Structures are given as C-alpha cells and as structure tokens.
C-alpha cells in the first residue's frame, strides 16, 4: 500500500470508529495481531481495540476526533490528533462530571498489508484529568 493509502486508513479509523462509534470498521482497518502500546494500556487484536474504544465512547458519547496532521513513510505513519467530548459516563473509575474535554495526542502506526498492525500512542492524559477536575491544574 502507498503512504497515501495508509494515511487514508488512519483517517477512517478516527472518523468512522472514534468519532462515529462504528466498531464494524475496526475489522477492516486492523490486523488480526494488532497491538496498541499506550502507557496506561496494552491492547491486543481488533476485539481488544473495540473494547478500548467502547469504554472511551461510553464515558464520552459525543466524542469527536480530528486528524490534525499526518506524515507517512514506507510502512509507518505518524499522526497528530485532537479529540473533544463531554464526560457523561464513568471513565476509569471517575464518575461523570458533565465537563467537556479536549484531548491531544500523537500516534505512530506500522502497517502490514494495508492494515494497522501496531500503534504507539502518546496522550495528554494529565491535561484531560485536569479538565475533569480530578487533578488540580498546575501553578
């Protein structure tokens, strides 16, 4: 697959899966041995990813994720994104606050045969927890 095709796969993941909650698309986009490396979670396979997305979308049902920038070379692609949502459900033991969050992050993905095989993610989790009022803002 070309780098442009890989970037299109990532846009679909964020538009259709994260923003619209269409979990059926996951099987089209992720390899069967997919691994997500997140500092807080290790997610394996499409079913594990569906559970990961479902938990996040249950907490933030109006979640909308936007791809801000993409760079791709060979079988790797990097992406900067922004996600926004309202905390309406429990999130990692935090009861709903009704607060809006803006979450930014960077993902680096490795592709195999046109599907995402591996993903490394770095999120502003501290900023999100501060927006939810769980951790006081610095300064």
N, C-alpha and C positions, 0 to 999 in steps of 0.2 A: 504494500500500500504506500501511497505517496504521503509526504508530510502534510499536505493539504487535506487528504482523506482522514488522516489521524486527527488533525485539528477539528474536522467536522464531527468525528465520533465524540470528541470531548464536548463540543457544543451541544450535541444531542443529549449527552449524559446530564448536563446541567439544565438544559431547557426542559427535556421530557421527564427525566427521573427526579432531579432535585426540585425543580420549580412546579411541575405538574403532578408529581407523585405517580407517574406511570411506571410501575415496577416491572411490567412485562418487557419493557425495552431493555432492562438490565441483561437479560439472556442474549440479546443481540449484540451488546456492546462489550461485555466482559468475558474473558477466557474462563474456562472451567476451573483452572487452577489459580485464578486471580488472588492477589494478596494486596491488602491495603495496610500500609505502615503509617499509623497515626500514633503520636506519642502516648495517647491515652487508651488506644485500642489496637488490637491486631485482628483484622477481618480477613476471613478466607472464603473464597468462592462466591459465585453470584448469590447464593441463598444467604450467606453471611452479610453480603453487602445490602441485600434487600432488607434484612432485619436492622441494619445500621441506619439506613435511610428512613425506614418506617419509624424507628424510635425518635429520630430527629424531627421528622414531619409531624409526629403525634404531639410533640412539645411545641412546635412552631408550624401549625397547619397552613398558615398563609405564606410560608417560606417562598421567597423568590431569589434565585441565584443568577448572577450575571457574570459572564466571562468578560473580563476587562482587557486582558492581553494574552496572546499565545505566541509561543516560539516553538518550532519543531526542527529536528534534525535527525535523519536516519530513523531509528525505531523509538526515539524518545521525543516527548513533547512536554513543555512547561507552560503553566497557565496561572495567571493571577485572577482571582475572583472576588466578588462581593456578594454576600447573601444578607437578606433582610427578612425579618419575620416578627411575629408577636408571640410572646411566651404564654400560650393558652393551655398547655398540658405539662405534666411532670417531666422534668429534664434531669436525669442523673440524680434523682432524689430531691431535686429542688421543686417545690410546689409552684404552680402557675403564678406569675406575678402580674400578667397583663402588660408587661413592658415590651416595648419594641427594641429589637437589637439590630445592629449592623455588624456583620462578621466578615473580616477579610482573611484571605489566605492565599497560599501558593501550593500548587500541586505539580509534581513531576511524574509523568507516566511513561511506562515502557509498553510497547505494542508488540504483539505476536500475531501474525496472520490477520491483521486488521482489527484485532480486539485488544482491549486494555488487559494486560497480564499482571502489571504491578503498578502500584501507586504509592508515592511518598507525599504526605501532606503536612503542611505547617500552618496552623490556625492561630489567630489572636484569641485564644481561649480566655486569657486573663481579661482582655477588654470586654469580652462577652459577659463574663461573670460580674465585672464591674457594672456593666449596663443593667444587668438583672438585679443589682443591689446586694449580691451575695458577698462580694469583696469590696471594701471601700476604695474609692479612687485614690490614686497616689497624689501626694502633695496637697 
